[in-house]
Amino acid sequence: MQLDSTTLHVCNALMNGTYGVMFLGAWAGRRHERHFLFWAVSLFLTSACVLGFVALPRSIPWLTTLLFSGLVSGVSLLTMGMRSFDGRRAFKPALLILPLVSVPIKFLSSMVLSPALGTTLAFAILIAAMVSAALYILRHGEDRGSLARRACGLGLLAYVPIYLLSIAGAFLGEGGRAEIVLVGDQILTNVVVVSLFAITLKRSRRVLEDRALRDGLTGALNRSGLEQHLRDEGARPRMVLAADLDHFKSINDRFGHAAGDEMLRRFARLAQRLLGPGDRLARTGGEEFVLILDGARSERAALLAEDLRRLFAEELVFWHDRPIRATVSIGASEFAPGMSFPEALEAADGALYRAKEAGRNRVVQADANLFPVFA
């Protein structure tokens, strides 16, 4: 029986180490994704501690204390990796509490208490660590409702009955429970690790899909992204602004295309800053942009368009110590339910052309009776 238990311990250690190598390889290919490194170190530490319990004498209290603290630290590292994955600061002092507390508790309990009580205290700390990590995974992160994230959190919570079974075995003295616990640990480790890979894969796929819908230079939606947004939003009252940078070709001719690109990026950043949560910006051509104002009335569209025009005209950009000042013309149109987007855009483009003909650097509404001309 002891041989079987030892074999299972070694298998668990090798499995954790193998998964650690996989996460380390993922991190080596994408160094900016530090969550892979945290998860790799967590699994390596867990593997080393499991092997330590098998290969090293358990009669030395300080040695078993260090190994046990390593297991608790491995859970904290997993949480740090999830925090990093969520774009948060990976480390926070609270994550050190359980690893630090586990040292004196484990050491003193092994010196003073009976083995059964010592085991109970040790696994109580592990249960607290697992529950803490599971609650973070289930309650935080923009993808907390995803199947993979729920599977990961629930997999960690499933360690609780496994550890309770270990506590019961310590009191009842039934060695046969050890094999059940170790097999359960193997199953749950696979569930957690596969879920972590699924979480990262889903986000990578989402990032790729988002990039396919965005203009690489400005970050605004491209035509496909704009069409996708319109399909998702459905029929609802909106305003459409068609914007075109004035004399853009002359900027490229005088200062170079890199300077022109910088002006496009500056316009996009300014527009994004002025837009509300439900509004969208798209780049539909070289220097052409479309702004969709969600649920906007013509008055709000007038104010936003004028702010955009004025602030962009006032911004002086120095390119290699040479000043560049650019302006933008904007046409606005209502996008009411029952209208198609091409119809609304055509009306906004018509107003834009009128703004160009009137001297540029101005805002014109498709229905001039509702929307004044700004210059």
N, C-alpha and C positions, 0 to 999 in steps of 0.2 A: 504493500500500500504506500509506503514511504517513497518507493521508487517511482510509482505512478505520480505521486504529488510532485516529486522533484522534476520529473519529465514535463509535467504541465507547467511548472514554474519556468523552466527553460524555454518551453514553446512560447509562453506569454512574453518572455523577455525578448526572444528572437522576433516575434511578431511586432512588438512595439519598436524595436530597433529598425526593422525593415520599413515600417511606416515612417519612422523618423528620417531614414535615408531618402524616402520619396519626397517628403516635405522639404528636406534640405536641397534636393535637386530642383524642386520647383522654385525655391528661393534663389538658387544660384542663377537661374534663367531670368528671374524678375526680382532684382535686388530691392526695388522700391516697395515691394509687397512684403513687409517685415512680419506679417502674421505667419507666413510659412516658417520663418526662422524660429519664432516663439513656439510653434507647434512641434517643430523638429526637436528643439532642446527639451521640451516637455516629455516627448516620447523617449528620447535618449536617456533622460534622467530616470524616468520610470523603469526603463529596461535595466539600467545599471542597478537600481535599488532592488528590483525583483531578483536579479542574479546574485546580489549581495546577500539577500536573505537565504539563498540556497547554498552559496559557497562559503560564507563566513560564519563563524560560531555565534549562535544566538545568546550565549551565556554572558556576553560582554555588554552591559547596559548602554554604555555610551555609543557603541557601534550600532546596535539596533535602533537607538534613538536617532542617529544621523540618517540611517536608511529610511526610517519612517518619516522623518522630516522631509527627506527628498521626495517621497511619494506625495506629500501634501504640497510641496513646492511645485511639483509637476502639474497639479491641478490649477494652481495659481498662474503658472505660465500659460496654460491653455486659455484661461480667462484673459490674460494680457494679450494673447494672440487675437481673441475675438474683439477686444477693444480696439486693437490696431486695425483689424479688418473693417470695423465700423467707422474708422476715421477719427477715433478718440485717442487721447493720450494713453499709451499702453499701460504705463505704470501709475499706480496711485498707492499711497502708504497703506490703505486698508487691506490691500492684497498681501501684505507681509504679516498681518496679525496671526492668522492660523499657522503658517510655517514657524513663526517665532514661538508662539504659545505651545506648539506641539513638542518643542524640545524639552522644556522643564517638566511638562505633564508626563510625557513618555518616560523620561529618565526617572523621575520620582516614583511613578507608578510601578515601574519595574523593580525598584529598590524596596518599596514599602508595601505595596498591595499584592494581593494574590494574582497569579497569572490570568485568571478569568476577569477580574476587575481591571487589570492593566489592559487586557485586550478590549474590554468594553470602552474604556476611555479613549484608546487609540482609534478605534473604529468610529467613535462618536465624532472625533475631529475630522476624520476622512468624510463622514457623512455630511458634516457642516460644510466642508470644502466643496463636495460634489453638488450639494443643494445650492450653495452660493453661485457656483459657475453655471448651473442649469437655469437658475432664475435670471441671471444676466442674459443668457442666450435667448431665453423665451420672452423676455420683457423689453429688450433693447434692440437697436438696429432697424434700419428701414425695411429690411426683409424679414422681420421677426414673424410674420405670418406665413412664410414659405414652408412647404412640407419638409425640406431638407433641414431648415433651422429648428423646426419643431422636433424632428427626429433626433437631432443632436442633443437638444435640451432634455427630451424625455429619456434618451439613452443614458444620460448622466444621472437622472433621477432614478432610473432603474437599478443603479448601483446600491441604492439604499436597502432594498430587501436582501441583496447579496451580502452586504456588510452585516445586516441584522442576523442573517443565517450564520455568519462567521461568529458573531457574538454568542448565539445560541449554542453553536458547536463547542465554544470554549467552556461554557458552563456545563453542558451535558456530556462533554468528553467523547463525542462521536466523531472519530477521525474521518469517517466516510464523507462527512460534509465538505471536507477540504476540496475533494475532486469536483463536487458540484459547484462550489464557489469559484474555482479556477476556470471551469468550463464556461460558467456564466460570465466571468470577467473577459474571457476571450471573445465571446459573442458580442458583449456590449462594446468592447474596444473596437471591433469591426464596425459596429453600427455608428459609433461616434466619429471614427476616422473617415469612413465613407461619406457620412453626412457633411463633414468639414470640406471634403473635396467637392461634394455636390454644391455646397454653398458658394464656394469660390468659382466653380465652373459656371453656375447660373449668373453670377455677377459679371464674369468675363464675357459671357454671351450677351448680356444686357448692354455692357459697355460697347461691344462691337456693333450691336444693332443701333445704339445711339449714335455712334460715330458715322455709321452709314447714312444717317438722317441729318447730319450736320455739315456745315461748310468748314473745311479744315482750317481756313485762314482766320475767320472771325468767330467761330463757335456758334453762329446763328444757324437756324434750320436751313437746309437746302430745299429744293423744290419737292423732293420726295418726302422730306420731313414735314413740310408745310401741308402737303396733301394728306399725310398720315394724321396730323393734328386736326385738320378739318373733318376727317372721317370720324375720329374719336370724339370730337366735341358735338357733332350733330348740329341741328338747326337751333340757333339761339341768336338774340340780338347782338350785333357787334359792329365795330367801325373798322374800316380798312384804310391804312395810310400807305401810299406809294411814295417812296423817297428815292431821290437820285442826286448824287453828289455833282455839284456844278463844275464844269470845265475840268473834269477829272483827267482827261487825256493830257491836258497841258501840265498837270502835276507830274504825270509819268514822264513826259517829254523833258521837262526842266530839271526834275530832281531824281528821276530813275524810278523803276517799278518797285523797288524796296520801299521808297518813300510813299508811293501810292498805296502799297499794302499796309503800311503803318497808319495812314489816314483811314483806310477801311476799318482796321481794327479799332481805332479810336472812336469812330462813329458807332460801331457796334457796341462797344463798352458803354458809351454815353446812352445809347438807346436802351440797353438792358437795365441801366441804372434807373431810368425813368419809368420803365414798364412795371405794371402791377403783377401780382401772382398768377393771374389767369391769362395775361397777355403773352403774345409770342412775336418774335422777330425772325425774319427769314431773309436770306440773301438770294435773290432770284436771278441776278446777272452780275456783270462785272462790278459796276458801282451802283447797282439797283437793289433796294431793300423794300420789303413789305412788312408792315406792322399790323397785327391783328389785336384790337383792343376788345377784350371780353366784356360784353354787356354794357359797353360805353355809349353814352349819349354824345351828340355832336358837340355839346359844350366842353365836355371833358377832352374829347379828341382835339378840339381847337386849342385848348390850353397845353396839352401834352405836345402837340405838333409844334406849337410856337416855342415852347421851352426847348425842344430838341433843336429847332432851327437856330434859335438865338444862342444857345450855349455852344453849339458846334461852330458857329460863325465867330464867336468871341475867343475861342481857344487858339492860341498861337503856338505852333509846333516848330521846334528847331531841329532841322535835319542836317547834320554835319555843319552846325553853326549857321545854317541858312534858314531864315524864317519861312514857314509855310502857313498860310491862312486859307481855309477852304470853307465853302458854304454848301447848303443843301436846299433843294426845292422839294416840296411835299404836296401831294394831292390827297384829298380825303373823300371817302364815300361811305354811306351807310351800307351795312351788310345785314339786311333784315331777313327774318324767316320768310321763306318762299322765293328768295333770290338765290341764284347760283353764285358760287365764288367767282367764276370767270366774269359774270356780269358786274359784280361789285368791284372787282379789280379793274375791269375795263373803265368803269366810271371814275375810279381813283386815278388811273393812268391819264384819262382825259383831263382831269383837274391838274395833274402834274404837268402835262404839256402846256396848259394855260399858264401855269406858274412860270415855266421856262420862257414862254413867249412874252410874259409881262416883265421880264428882267431878271429872273432867277432869285434865289435867296428869299423865298416867300412861301406861304402856305395858302392853298386854294381848295375850297370845298366844291364837290361836284355840283351841288345845288347852292349857288352863290347867295341865294336868298336866305339860306339858313346859316351860312358860314362865311365870315368876313375874310377879306384878303389881308394878310400880314406881310409887311416888308421891313 
